[in-house]
Structures are given as structure tokens and as C-alpha cells.
Amino acid sequence: MQTQSVKITNCDPSALGLFGLAMVTLVASTQKLGLTTGVAFILPWAIFLGAFAQLFACINDSKRNNVFGTTAFGAFAFFWFAVGASWLIEAGVFGSTLAAAVDHKQLGVAYIGYLIFSLFMTFGALGTNKNLFIIFVFIDFLFIGLSAYSFDIAPAFMKNVAGVCELLIALASFYGCAGNVLNQHFGKTVVPLGKAIITIKK
């Protein structure tokens, strides 16, 4: 009896994950920058692009044994699920009692938690490529802005900081998405993403 070993290869899901991040931050930035109002039409993009697209990337990065990608995409997927649920609570979807009990400082604490996460992930991104490192730097400043805004610290300025950072995250993520798709599709560097800034060998 002969035993065969079958190896299933998954493609790199980074492009889809970055596209999801790009879309949700692009749409969300318009509200913070005063170009649009409310979150009603941001919510679908938060759920389907911010959350589900990045969760898909997380699951498939896990199959590729990519701890960094799995953790990054997974953490931000659940971030957007939580943010979407928070908006629904505030809108009264789960009842007026919950809506009346909203305290934005609790959301501010969550943003601080994600800032801590983002800071050490930024260090990890030093070993990936320059594009991803830049995205994480903008994410760091985004969470600084969101945290301060939630605690009513220079709210107008910090909301604007958050909006600008989201827009920059979107642009950098679109670029990263293009690089991941086109470079792998053509088998050569078409859109340079930049080499790792540091390499820490085992």
C-alpha cells in the first residue's frame, strides 16, 4: 500500500486584507474630516470590508503559518466588528436603555488597548516591508487621535488627526494591495513595497 502526501498551497491573502482596510478607512475618514455626516453608510463597509475581508485574510494567513499576518488581520477584523456593534448600540438598535448608557470613555479605553497592540505590531512590521511599517505608524497616530477624542482632549483637533490618519492609512493600504497583487501576478516587482527595515535572525 502506497501512501501519498498531499500539500495544499494557499495564496497570500494580504492583498484582500489590505483592500478591506483601505476601503473602510477611506469611507470612515470622510466623516471625521467633515465631508460626510453620520455612520449609517459607514457601517456596511466596517462590517463587510473592515471586518469580514480582514477576517478572511486572517484565516488564510493562519493556514500559511504566518503569525504576524494572522494576528494583525484578525485583531483589526474584530476591531471593526466591535466598532460596528458600538455604533449600533449608540443608534438604539439594541434598545434605548443601552443607547442611554453609552459612555465614550469606555471606547477610549479600548482605543488605548489597540494603541498598545499597534505599537508592538509596528515594531514587528519593521521586519516585513516599508509599506506595512508606514501603515502601522499611521495606525499608531490614529489610535492616539481616537483615544484623546474619546476622553474629550482637544476633541476637534484630535478628530481631525484621526481623520487624516485614516485617509493616509487608506492610501498606503491601496498601494500595498496593488503591490501584493501585481508583484505576485507578474512574478516580479512592479509596485515596490520596500524591503524589511531590520532583520532579526534566530
C-alpha positions as CSV (number, residue, x, y, z in Angstrom):
1,M,0.0,0.0,0.0
2,Q,1.4,3.3,-1.1
3,T,1.0,6.5,1.0
4,Q,0.8,9.8,-0.8
5,S,1.4,13.2,0.8
6,V,-0.8,16.0,-0.5
7,K,0.2,19.5,0.0
8,I,-2.4,22.3,-0.3
9,T,-0.9,25.7,-1.1
10,N,-2.9,28.8,-0.2
11,C,-2.2,32.1,-2.0
12,D,-1.1,35.1,0.1
13,P,-4.3,36.9,1.3
14,S,-2.6,40.1,2.2
15,A,-3.9,42.0,-0.9
16,L,-7.5,41.3,0.1
17,G,-6.9,42.2,3.7
18,L,-5.2,45.5,2.8
19,F,-8.1,46.3,0.4
20,G,-10.6,45.8,3.2
21,L,-8.6,48.1,5.4
22,A,-8.2,50.7,2.7
23,M,-11.9,50.8,1.9
24,V,-13.2,51.1,5.5
25,T,-10.6,53.7,6.5
26,L,-11.3,55.7,3.3
27,V,-15.0,55.8,3.9
28,A,-14.6,56.4,7.7
29,S,-12.2,59.3,7.2
30,T,-14.8,61.3,5.3
31,Q,-17.0,61.5,8.4
32,K,-14.1,62.6,10.7
33,L,-13.0,65.2,8.2
34,G,-16.5,66.6,7.9
35,L,-17.0,65.6,4.3
36,T,-19.9,63.4,5.2
37,T,-22.2,63.0,8.3
38,G,-23.2,60.1,10.5
39,V,-22.1,56.5,10.3
40,A,-25.2,54.8,8.7
41,F,-23.4,54.2,5.4
42,I,-20.0,53.6,7.0
43,L,-21.4,50.7,9.0
44,P,-21.7,48.3,6.0
45,W,-18.2,48.9,5.0
46,A,-17.0,48.5,8.5
47,I,-18.7,45.1,8.7
48,F,-18.0,43.6,5.3
49,L,-14.7,45.2,4.3
50,G,-13.1,46.2,7.6
51,A,-14.3,43.1,9.4
52,F,-15.1,40.2,7.1
53,A,-12.4,40.9,4.5
54,Q,-9.7,41.1,7.1
55,L,-11.0,38.0,8.9
56,F,-10.8,36.1,5.6
57,A,-7.2,37.2,5.3
58,C,-6.5,36.2,8.9
59,I,-7.9,32.7,8.5
60,N,-5.9,32.2,5.3
61,D,-2.7,33.6,6.7
62,S,-3.1,31.1,9.6
63,K,-3.1,28.3,7.1
64,R,0.2,29.7,5.7
65,N,1.6,29.7,9.3
66,N,2.0,33.5,9.1
67,V,1.7,34.5,12.8
68,F,2.1,38.2,12.1
69,G,-0.4,38.4,9.3
70,T,-2.9,36.2,11.2
71,T,-2.7,38.4,14.3
72,A,-2.8,41.7,12.5
73,F,-5.7,41.0,10.2
74,G,-7.6,39.1,12.9
75,A,-7.2,41.8,15.5
76,F,-8.4,44.5,13.2
77,A,-11.2,42.4,11.8
78,F,-12.6,42.0,15.4
79,F,-11.9,45.7,15.9
80,W,-14.3,46.7,13.2
81,F,-16.9,44.1,14.4
82,A,-16.7,45.8,17.8
83,V,-16.8,49.3,16.4
84,G,-19.8,48.4,14.2
85,A,-21.6,46.9,17.2
86,S,-20.8,50.1,19.2
87,W,-22.4,52.3,16.5
88,L,-25.5,50.0,16.5
89,I,-25.8,50.3,20.3
90,E,-25.5,54.1,20.1
91,A,-28.1,54.2,17.4
92,G,-30.6,52.4,19.6
93,V,-30.7,49.2,17.6
94,F,-30.4,47.1,20.8
95,G,-32.8,49.3,22.7
96,S,-33.0,52.7,24.3
97,T,-31.6,51.5,27.7
98,L,-28.3,50.6,26.2
99,A,-28.2,53.7,24.0
100,A,-28.8,55.9,27.0
101,A,-26.0,54.2,28.9
102,V,-23.3,54.9,26.3
103,D,-20.0,56.2,27.8
104,H,-17.5,57.1,25.1
105,K,-14.7,56.9,27.6
106,Q,-15.1,53.1,27.6
107,L,-14.4,53.2,23.9
108,G,-11.4,55.4,24.6
109,V,-10.0,52.7,26.9
110,A,-10.5,50.2,24.0
111,Y,-8.6,52.5,21.7
112,I,-5.7,52.7,24.2
113,G,-5.6,48.9,24.2
114,Y,-5.4,48.8,20.4
115,L,-2.7,51.5,20.6
116,I,-0.6,49.2,22.8
117,F,-1.2,46.4,20.3
118,S,-0.4,48.6,17.3
119,L,2.8,49.8,18.9
120,F,4.4,46.4,19.2
121,M,3.0,45.3,15.8
122,T,4.7,48.4,14.4
123,F,8.0,47.0,15.7
124,G,7.1,43.7,14.1
125,A,6.4,45.4,10.8
126,L,10.0,46.6,10.7
127,G,10.8,43.0,9.6
128,T,8.1,42.9,6.8
129,N,8.3,45.7,4.3
130,K,8.4,49.5,4.4
131,N,4.8,49.9,3.2
132,L,3.4,47.8,6.0
133,F,5.6,49.7,8.5
134,I,4.2,53.0,7.3
135,I,0.6,51.7,7.6
136,F,1.2,50.8,11.2
137,V,2.8,54.1,12.0
138,F,-0.3,55.9,10.7
139,I,-2.5,53.4,12.7
140,D,-0.5,54.4,15.9
141,F,-1.3,58.0,15.4
142,L,-4.9,57.1,14.5
143,F,-5.4,55.4,17.9
144,I,-3.7,58.4,19.7
145,G,-6.3,60.7,18.0
146,L,-9.2,58.4,18.7
147,S,-8.2,57.9,22.3
148,A,-7.8,61.6,23.0
149,Y,-11.1,62.4,21.2
150,S,-13.0,59.8,23.3
151,F,-11.6,61.4,26.5
152,D,-12.6,64.9,25.3
153,I,-9.0,66.0,25.0
154,A,-8.8,68.7,22.3
155,P,-11.7,66.9,20.6
156,A,-11.9,69.0,17.4
157,F,-8.2,68.7,16.7
158,M,-7.9,65.1,17.6
159,K,-10.9,64.1,15.5
160,N,-9.1,65.8,12.6
161,V,-5.9,64.0,13.4
162,A,-7.8,60.7,13.3
163,G,-9.5,61.6,10.0
164,V,-6.2,62.5,8.3
165,C,-4.5,59.3,9.6
166,E,-7.4,57.2,8.4
167,L,-7.1,58.8,4.9
168,L,-3.3,58.1,4.9
169,I,-3.9,54.5,6.0
170,A,-6.3,54.1,3.2
171,L,-3.9,55.5,0.6
172,A,-1.0,53.4,1.9
173,S,-3.2,50.3,2.1
174,F,-4.4,50.7,-1.5
175,Y,-0.7,51.0,-2.6
176,G,0.1,47.9,-0.5
177,C,-2.8,46.0,-2.1
178,A,-1.6,46.9,-5.6
179,G,1.9,45.8,-4.7
180,N,0.8,42.4,-3.3
181,V,-1.5,41.7,-6.3
182,L,0.7,42.9,-9.2
183,N,4.0,41.7,-7.9
184,Q,2.8,38.2,-7.4
185,H,0.7,38.2,-10.6
186,F,3.6,39.2,-12.8
187,G,6.3,37.4,-10.8
188,K,8.4,40.5,-10.4
189,T,8.4,43.8,-8.6
190,V,6.0,46.1,-10.4
191,V,5.0,48.1,-7.4
192,P,7.9,48.3,-4.9
193,L,6.9,47.8,-1.3
194,G,10.3,48.3,0.2
195,K,12.5,45.7,1.9
196,A,12.4,45.0,5.6
197,I,14.0,47.8,7.7
198,I,15.5,45.4,10.1
199,T,16.2,41.7,10.1
200,I,16.5,39.9,13.4
201,K,17.8,36.4,12.9
202,K,17.2,33.5,15.3
